[in-house]
C-alpha cells in the first residue's frame, strides 16, 4: 500500500493510508422557520417581558444581548406568541410540528439539489435536543417523504451543541462498514420553544439572547457509492473527548415547565485550556499539526467560546470567520450550527483538492467531538 502525501508534504501513517476507505460528504443544505427578527427587536420584547418582575435586570439584559454579537435570529413562532402563556405540552407539540415542517422542507431541498430520489437513501439519522417525540421525528418524516419502507432510522437525543459534529463522526463510522450506502443526517433545533419565561437566572437570560432556531441536512455516502466523487470532502478520522465531572457545565434540568437551561461561565475556560492537548494528539496520528489545517469548521457556541478556542489553539483571527459570521446571522442553533458552517465551506469556499479541515463542536457532559476532513 502506497503512502499518501498531502500538499504540505506530511506522510499519513499506514493505518490511514487508504484514502478510498473514507466516507464522503456529498452535499449539505440548511432550513429555517419563516419568522426572523433583528436582535434589537428581541431585546425590546425581552425587556417588556421581564421588567415587571425585576427592573434591575434591564441593564444586564441589554449587555447580554449586545455582547453575544448576534444580529438576528429565526424563531418558530411569531414574536407575539411568545408573550402568551404556554405549557410544556403546548411548546412540545409546537416543536414536533415545526421540526417536521423544517425536516420535510430541508431534506427535500437537499434531495432536489442532488436530483436524488428518497428511495436511494439507506438511513436517516435525526439529531435534536430541544423537544421530545415518540414516535421519533425520523419515523414521522417517513409519512411525509416517500423513503423506502425498509430504510434504517436512527434518532439521537441529548447531544446538544455537539450533535452536528458527533452526527458526522458516527455516520462516517457506519459508512465504513456499509461503503455502498447513502445516509442523510438531519439536525433540527428549536431553541426558542424551550425559553422559560419565569426563570430569571443568568443562564436563561443569556440563552434568551444567544440561541436561535434552524436545521441542516447532509448527505454522506460510503466510498463504494456512485455519488462518491473526487473533490468532495472525506472523513479521515474522528475523536471523542470527554471531560470528567463536568455535568453541571451545560444541559437541561427537566422541570414541570419544560427544559430549564444549564449554561456555565466555565465553558470558555475549558475550551481554552482543555481542547488543544486533545487536538494535538488527534492530529499527530496523521502526521499533522494545528498549522497544517487549512479550514476550521467550529461550532459558534458564543463569542467567549469562539475566542477561547482561537486563543487556546493559537489560530489567526481569520481562521474562525465563518463561526463569527454564522453567530451574527442566526445565533447559536445548537447541533445544526456546525453543519451550517459545513454548508458555507462547501459552497462558498470550495476548498482545493488535498486541503485539510477540522470540524468540531462541544456540548453537554462536558465533551468535544473532533472530525478530520480532507478534500
TIBADREN-908673 format. One line per 2 residues: number of its first residue (from 1); for each residue x, y, z of C-alpha. Coordinates in steps of 0.05 Angstrom, whole numbers, plus 5000, padded with zeros to 4 digits. Example, Ala and Ser with C-alpha at 12.3 -4.5 7.8 and 13.67 -1.06 7.14 Angstrom:
1) 5246,4910,5156; 5273,4979,5143
// end
This chain:
1) 5000,5000,5000; 5029,5067,4980
3) 5037,5125,5028; 4993,5186,5016
5) 5027,5253,5019; 4986,5316,5028
7) 5002,5384,4998; 5048,5404,5055
9) 5089,5341,5049; 5067,5304,5112
11) 5060,5229,5104; 4997,5198,5132
13) 5011,5138,5177; 4999,5069,5149
15) 4932,5053,5181; 4903,5116,5148
17) 4937,5109,5080; 4879,5081,5041
19) 4840,5144,5026; 4789,5105,4986
21) 4762,5074,5050; 4740,5142,5076
23) 4665,5163,5075; 4647,5223,5033
25) 4606,5285,5049; 4568,5297,4984
27) 4527,5359,4999; 4493,5399,5054
29) 4436,5448,5058; 4401,5489,5111
31) 4330,5509,5131; 4298,5559,5177
33) 4229,5578,5203; 4193,5636,5169
35) 4199,5685,5227; 4264,5726,5231
37) 4275,5783,5280; 4333,5832,5290
39) 4367,5826,5357; 4343,5896,5377
41) 4271,5874,5368; 4282,5812,5410
43) 4316,5854,5464; 4256,5900,5468
45) 4209,5841,5475; 4253,5810,5530
47) 4255,5876,5568; 4179,5883,5565
49) 4172,5811,5589; 4219,5815,5649
51) 4217,5888,5671; 4153,5880,5713
53) 4185,5822,5751; 4254,5852,5763
55) 4271,5921,5736; 4343,5913,5757
57) 4357,5862,5702; 4344,5911,5645
59) 4415,5936,5641; 4449,5868,5645
61) 4398,5841,5596; 4417,5895,5546
63) 4491,5878,5557; 4478,5804,5546
65) 4440,5816,5481; 4496,5862,5456
67) 4556,5822,5480; 4534,5757,5446
69) 4546,5791,5378; 4482,5764,5347
71) 4448,5809,5296; 4384,5769,5290
73) 4352,5701,5297; 4298,5656,5268
75) 4240,5636,5314; 4189,5581,5306
77) 4131,5625,5329; 4114,5697,5312
79) 4143,5740,5367; 4074,5758,5396
81) 4060,5684,5410; 4118,5680,5459
83) 4085,5733,5502; 4025,5688,5515
85) 4025,5635,5570; 4041,5565,5545
87) 4051,5497,5577; 4107,5448,5566
89) 4057,5406,5527; 4038,5463,5481
91) 4110,5481,5467; 4130,5409,5455
93) 4072,5399,5407; 4094,5462,5371
95) 4165,5434,5369; 4141,5369,5335
97) 4100,5407,5283; 4155,5458,5267
99) 4210,5406,5266; 4172,5362,5218
101) 4157,5421,5172; 4231,5441,5172
103) 4251,5368,5163; 4207,5359,5102
105) 4229,5425,5072; 4304,5417,5085
107) 4311,5344,5067; 4270,5352,5003
109) 4313,5413,4985; 4375,5370,4993
111) 4346,5314,4950; 4324,5363,4896
113) 4392,5396,4897; 4423,5328,4882
115) 4367,5304,4837; 4363,5244,4883
117) 4303,5200,4898; 4285,5188,4972
119) 4286,5114,4954; 4361,5118,4946
121) 4371,5136,5020; 4392,5076,5062
123) 4390,5110,5130; 4361,5173,5161
125) 4395,5199,5224; 4359,5255,5262
127) 4392,5296,5316; 4353,5342,5363
129) 4354,5361,5436; 4301,5416,5441
131) 4239,5373,5443; 4212,5302,5453
133) 4176,5260,5402; 4154,5187,5405
135) 4145,5163,5351; 4210,5199,5335
137) 4218,5254,5283; 4250,5206,5234
139) 4191,5159,5238; 4141,5215,5228
141) 4181,5241,5168; 4170,5172,5136
143) 4098,5194,5126; 4117,5259,5093
145) 4175,5238,5048; 4170,5175,5004
147) 4231,5140,5033; 4238,5065,5024
149) 4196,5029,5077; 4259,4988,5092
151) 4302,5049,5105; 4340,5048,5171
153) 4326,5103,5221; 4369,5129,5278
155) 4343,5184,5326; 4396,5216,5370
157) 4374,5257,5431; 4414,5293,5485
159) 4477,5312,5447; 4461,5387,5447
161) 4512,5431,5412; 4560,5374,5399
163) 4507,5337,5359; 4525,5361,5289
165) 4598,5342,5295; 4581,5276,5331
167) 4530,5261,5277; 4582,5268,5222
169) 4631,5225,5261; 4582,5169,5277
171) 4553,5169,5206; 4624,5161,5180
173) 4635,5103,5227; 4572,5070,5200
175) 4591,5081,5127; 4659,5050,5136
177) 4622,4985,5149; 4570,4998,5094
179) 4612,5030,5039; 4558,5025,4985
181) 4503,5061,5025; 4477,5133,5030
183) 4457,5167,5095; 4421,5233,5107
185) 4440,5267,5172; 4387,5317,5194
187) 4395,5364,5253; 4339,5408,5277
189) 4338,5452,5339; 4281,5498,5360
191) 4314,5531,5419; 4263,5587,5425
193) 4209,5537,5445; 4249,5519,5508
195) 4251,5590,5535; 4229,5594,5608
197) 4190,5658,5620; 4193,5652,5696
199) 4267,5636,5700; 4307,5698,5717
201) 4374,5662,5724; 4434,5689,5686
203) 4437,5625,5645; 4366,5634,5620
205) 4376,5708,5606; 4439,5694,5566
207) 4406,5636,5529; 4347,5681,5511
209) 4394,5726,5473; 4440,5674,5443
211) 4402,5614,5416; 4360,5611,5352
213) 4321,5561,5311; 4342,5525,5248
215) 4361,5460,5214; 4411,5428,5167
217) 4413,5365,5125; 4476,5330,5100
219) 4483,5272,5051; 4541,5225,5065
221) 4559,5162,5026; 4609,5105,5030
223) 4668,5104,4984; 4637,5049,4940
225) 4574,5091,4928; 4567,5120,4858
227) 4558,5190,4886; 4627,5189,4919
229) 4666,5234,4871; 4736,5265,4872
231) 4739,5334,4901; 4688,5321,4956
233) 4709,5323,5030; 4725,5255,5060
235) 4720,5239,5134; 4790,5216,5151
237) 4782,5206,5225; 4745,5229,5287
239) 4758,5234,5361; 4711,5240,5420
241) 4736,5276,5482; 4700,5271,5550
243) 4717,5317,5607; 4702,5282,5674
245) 4658,5313,5728; 4631,5369,5684
247) 4557,5350,5680; 4539,5418,5710
249) 4571,5457,5653; 4516,5451,5601
251) 4449,5415,5591; 4377,5415,5614
253) 4342,5409,5680; 4276,5377,5661
255) 4223,5413,5702; 4147,5416,5704
257) 4151,5476,5658; 4198,5443,5608
259) 4272,5447,5594; 4310,5494,5641
261) 4378,5512,5612; 4444,5497,5646
263) 4498,5543,5619; 4561,5554,5660
265) 4611,5610,5654; 4665,5556,5658
267) 4654,5535,5586; 4703,5586,5557
269) 4757,5566,5606; 4750,5493,5588
271) 4752,5510,5514; 4816,5549,5521
273) 4854,5502,5567; 4829,5432,5550
275) 4818,5427,5475; 4889,5439,5449
277) 4921,5377,5480; 4866,5333,5451
279) 4871,5367,5384; 4947,5360,5380
281) 4943,5286,5398; 4888,5275,5348
283) 4924,5309,5290; 4991,5276,5307
285) 4961,5208,5289; 4962,5234,5218
287) 5029,5269,5220; 4994,5336,5224
289) 4998,5397,5268; 4949,5454,5280
291) 4985,5497,5229; 4973,5444,5175
293) 4897,5454,5178; 4871,5497,5122
295) 4799,5505,5145; 4768,5507,5214
297) 4693,5490,5219; 4680,5507,5292
299) 4612,5509,5327; 4595,5581,5345
301) 4578,5569,5418; 4582,5644,5434
303) 4634,5699,5428; 4673,5679,5491
305) 4676,5607,5469; 4697,5623,5398
307) 4752,5670,5423; 4774,5620,5476
309) 4782,5565,5423; 4820,5612,5377
311) 4867,5632,5434; 4875,5561,5460
313) 4891,5533,5392; 4933,5592,5372
315) 4892,5606,5309; 4895,5671,5269
317) 4835,5717,5271; 4811,5698,5202
319) 4810,5623,5217; 4742,5626,5250
321) 4709,5678,5205; 4652,5631,5187
323) 4638,5617,5261; 4633,5691,5276
325) 4591,5703,5214; 4542,5647,5229
327) 4535,5670,5301; 4519,5740,5277
329) 4469,5718,5225; 4427,5667,5263
331) 4455,5659,5333; 4474,5592,5364
333) 4429,5538,5332; 4457,5483,5376
335) 4472,5418,5338; 4455,5448,5270
337) 4505,5505,5275; 4568,5469,5254
339) 4530,5439,5195; 4511,5509,5173
341) 4586,5524,5172; 4599,5460,5133
343) 4548,5483,5081; 4581,5551,5076
345) 4650,5520,5070; 4630,5472,5014
347) 4590,5522,4973; 4627,5587,4984
349) 4699,5570,5000; 4702,5507,4956
351) 4768,5481,4986; 4820,5455,4938
353) 4838,5382,4930; 4886,5360,4984
355) 4866,5413,5034; 4853,5394,5107
357) 4797,5416,5153; 4776,5404,5224
359) 4701,5404,5241; 4689,5408,5316
361) 4638,5424,5369; 4630,5419,5445
363) 4568,5400,5484; 4536,5371,5546
365) 4575,5324,5592; 4621,5367,5580
367) 4651,5338,5516; 4681,5353,5449
369) 4679,5319,5381; 4735,5328,5331
371) 4728,5308,5258; 4786,5310,5208
373) 4765,5323,5135; 4806,5323,5072
375) 4784,5349,5004
// end
